Amino acid sequence: MSDLLGRLRERGWRMTAQRRVVAEVLDGEHVHLTADEVHARAVVRLPEISRATVYNTLGELVTLGEVLEVATDKRAKRYDPNAHHPHHHLVCASCGAIRDVHPLGNPLADLPDSERFGFTVSDVEMTFKGICPSCVTA
């Protein structure tokens, strides 16, 4: 489970009703919602929340480094609250479902110097693609 709400409180982030609802919607394990999905769930909790407020709040959370913006293929961006725990993503090529994965090993160490082309590599983002169990049986 992500600890987004706790991290935001520790930072002293001004917790308006709208911001709290967006953070609550995002809080959880394997959460990778689009902005529209965040808005739809937020409206259930706070009917007066606007789409613009949701988009602005998501932008703030990404800028703060508290939420990751995940782009897979040509699908809508998704928002991942698991920003402080290193992980990669497993994406269904059919429906776009995303799961956090934690493979063993260090992909930075696995990249030989000859393949770094002089770059000082500081981070790795890996996406594993396949078909999820729901799409296999459909």
C-alpha positions as a Markdown table, in Angstrom:
| # | Residue | x | y | z |
|---|---|---|---|---|
| 1 | Met | 0.0 | 0.0 | 0.0 |
| 2 | Ser | 1.3 | 3.5 | -0.8 |
| 3 | Asp | 1.8 | 5.9 | 2.0 |
| 4 | Leu | 0.8 | 9.0 | 0.0 |
| 5 | Leu | -1.5 | 10.6 | 2.5 |
| 6 | Gly | 1.1 | 10.2 | 5.3 |
| 7 | Arg | 3.9 | 11.6 | 3.1 |
| 8 | Leu | 1.8 | 14.7 | 2.2 |
| 9 | Arg | 1.0 | 15.3 | 5.9 |
| 10 | Glu | 4.7 | 15.0 | 6.8 |
| 11 | Arg | 5.6 | 17.6 | 4.1 |
| 12 | Gly | 3.0 | 20.0 | 5.5 |
| 13 | Trp | 1.1 | 20.1 | 2.2 |
| 14 | Arg | -2.0 | 22.2 | 2.6 |
| 15 | Met | -4.7 | 19.6 | 2.8 |
| 16 | Thr | -7.9 | 21.2 | 1.3 |
| 17 | Ala | -10.9 | 18.9 | 0.9 |
| 18 | Gln | -10.2 | 18.7 | -2.8 |
| 19 | Arg | -6.6 | 17.8 | -2.4 |
| 20 | Arg | -7.4 | 15.2 | 0.3 |
| 21 | Val | -9.9 | 13.5 | -1.9 |
| 22 | Val | -7.5 | 13.2 | -4.8 |
| 23 | Ala | -4.8 | 11.8 | -2.5 |
| 24 | Glu | -7.3 | 9.4 | -1.0 |
| 25 | Val | -8.3 | 8.2 | -4.5 |
| 26 | Leu | -4.7 | 7.6 | -5.4 |
| 27 | Asp | -3.7 | 5.9 | -2.2 |
| 28 | Gly | -3.3 | 2.2 | -2.4 |
| 29 | Glu | -1.3 | -0.6 | -3.9 |
| 30 | His | -1.1 | -1.1 | -7.7 |
| 31 | Val | -3.0 | 2.2 | -8.3 |
| 32 | His | -2.4 | 3.5 | -11.8 |
| 33 | Leu | -5.4 | 5.7 | -12.6 |
| 34 | Thr | -5.8 | 8.1 | -15.5 |
| 35 | Ala | -6.8 | 11.7 | -14.6 |
| 36 | Asp | -10.3 | 11.0 | -15.8 |
| 37 | Glu | -10.5 | 7.9 | -13.5 |
| 38 | Val | -9.2 | 10.0 | -10.6 |
| 39 | His | -11.9 | 12.6 | -11.3 |
| 40 | Ala | -14.7 | 10.0 | -11.6 |
| 41 | Arg | -13.8 | 8.5 | -8.2 |
| 42 | Ala | -13.2 | 11.9 | -6.6 |
| 43 | Val | -16.7 | 13.1 | -7.6 |
| 44 | Val | -18.3 | 10.2 | -5.8 |
| 45 | Arg | -16.6 | 11.5 | -2.6 |
| 46 | Leu | -16.8 | 15.2 | -3.2 |
| 47 | Pro | -19.4 | 16.0 | -5.9 |
| 48 | Glu | -18.4 | 19.6 | -6.4 |
| 49 | Ile | -14.7 | 18.8 | -7.3 |
| 50 | Ser | -13.9 | 20.0 | -10.8 |
| 51 | Arg | -11.9 | 18.2 | -13.5 |
| 52 | Ala | -9.5 | 21.2 | -13.5 |
| 53 | Thr | -8.8 | 20.8 | -9.8 |
| 54 | Val | -8.1 | 17.2 | -10.2 |
| 55 | Tyr | -5.7 | 17.9 | -13.1 |
| 56 | Asn | -4.0 | 20.7 | -11.2 |
| 57 | Thr | -3.6 | 18.6 | -8.0 |
| 58 | Leu | -2.1 | 15.7 | -10.0 |
| 59 | Gly | 0.3 | 18.1 | -11.6 |
| 60 | Glu | 1.3 | 19.4 | -8.2 |
| 61 | Leu | 1.8 | 15.8 | -6.8 |
| 62 | Val | 4.0 | 15.0 | -9.8 |
| 63 | Thr | 6.1 | 18.2 | -9.4 |
| 64 | Leu | 6.5 | 17.4 | -5.7 |
| 65 | Gly | 7.7 | 13.9 | -6.6 |
| 66 | Glu | 5.0 | 12.3 | -4.6 |
| 67 | Val | 3.2 | 10.7 | -7.6 |
| 68 | Leu | 4.8 | 9.2 | -10.8 |
| 69 | Glu | 3.4 | 9.9 | -14.2 |
| 70 | Val | 3.4 | 6.7 | -16.1 |
| 71 | Ala | 3.0 | 6.7 | -19.9 |
| 72 | Thr | 2.6 | 3.4 | -21.7 |
| 73 | Asp | 2.4 | 3.3 | -25.5 |
| 74 | Lys | -0.2 | 5.7 | -26.8 |
| 75 | Arg | -2.6 | 5.3 | -23.9 |
| 76 | Ala | -3.5 | 8.1 | -21.4 |
| 77 | Lys | -1.0 | 9.0 | -18.7 |
| 78 | Arg | -1.6 | 7.2 | -15.5 |
| 79 | Tyr | -0.7 | 8.3 | -12.0 |
| 80 | Asp | 1.3 | 6.0 | -9.6 |
| 81 | Pro | 1.5 | 7.0 | -5.9 |
| 82 | Asn | 4.2 | 4.4 | -5.3 |
| 83 | Ala | 6.9 | 7.1 | -6.0 |
| 84 | His | 9.2 | 6.3 | -3.1 |
| 85 | His | 9.6 | 2.6 | -3.6 |
| 86 | Pro | 11.7 | 1.5 | -6.6 |
| 87 | His | 9.8 | -0.6 | -8.9 |
| 88 | His | 9.0 | -1.3 | -12.6 |
| 89 | His | 5.7 | -1.9 | -14.4 |
| 90 | Leu | 4.0 | -4.9 | -16.0 |
| 91 | Val | 1.5 | -3.7 | -18.7 |
| 92 | Cys | -1.2 | -5.7 | -20.5 |
| 93 | Ala | -0.8 | -5.0 | -24.2 |
| 94 | Ser | -4.5 | -5.7 | -24.6 |
| 95 | Cys | -6.4 | -3.8 | -21.9 |
| 96 | Gly | -3.6 | -1.6 | -20.5 |
| 97 | Ala | -3.8 | -2.9 | -16.9 |
| 98 | Ile | -0.7 | -2.0 | -15.0 |
| 99 | Arg | 0.9 | -3.8 | -12.0 |
| 100 | Asp | 4.0 | -2.8 | -10.0 |
| 101 | Val | 6.7 | -5.4 | -10.1 |
| 102 | His | 10.0 | -5.8 | -8.3 |
| 103 | Pro | 12.4 | -8.0 | -10.3 |
| 104 | Leu | 15.5 | -9.2 | -8.6 |
| 105 | Gly | 18.9 | -7.7 | -9.5 |
| 106 | Asn | 20.1 | -4.3 | -10.4 |
| 107 | Pro | 19.4 | -3.2 | -14.0 |
| 108 | Leu | 21.9 | -0.4 | -13.7 |
| 109 | Ala | 24.6 | -2.8 | -12.9 |
| 110 | Asp | 23.5 | -5.1 | -15.8 |
| 111 | Leu | 24.2 | -2.4 | -18.4 |
| 112 | Pro | 27.9 | -2.8 | -19.5 |
| 113 | Asp | 30.1 | 0.3 | -19.9 |
| 114 | Ser | 30.2 | -0.3 | -23.6 |
| 115 | Glu | 26.4 | 0.2 | -23.8 |
| 116 | Arg | 26.4 | 3.4 | -21.7 |
| 117 | Phe | 27.9 | 5.5 | -24.5 |
| 118 | Gly | 29.6 | 7.8 | -22.0 |
| 119 | Phe | 26.3 | 8.5 | -20.1 |
| 120 | Thr | 26.2 | 8.7 | -16.4 |
| 121 | Val | 23.1 | 6.6 | -15.8 |
| 122 | Ser | 21.1 | 7.6 | -12.7 |
| 123 | Asp | 17.8 | 5.8 | -13.1 |
| 124 | Val | 16.1 | 2.9 | -15.0 |
| 125 | Glu | 12.5 | 2.6 | -16.0 |
| 126 | Met | 11.5 | -0.8 | -17.2 |
| 127 | Thr | 8.2 | -1.9 | -18.6 |
| 128 | Phe | 7.4 | -5.5 | -19.1 |
| 129 | Lys | 4.6 | -6.2 | -21.6 |
| 130 | Gly | 2.3 | -9.1 | -21.9 |
| 131 | Ile | -1.3 | -10.2 | -21.7 |
| 132 | Cys | -3.1 | -10.2 | -18.3 |
| 133 | Pro | -5.2 | -13.3 | -17.2 |
| 134 | Ser | -8.5 | -11.4 | -17.8 |
| 135 | Cys | -7.6 | -10.8 | -21.5 |
| 136 | Val | -6.3 | -14.3 | -22.0 |
| 137 | Thr | -9.6 | -15.8 | -21.1 |
| 138 | Ala | -11.7 | -13.2 | -22.9 |
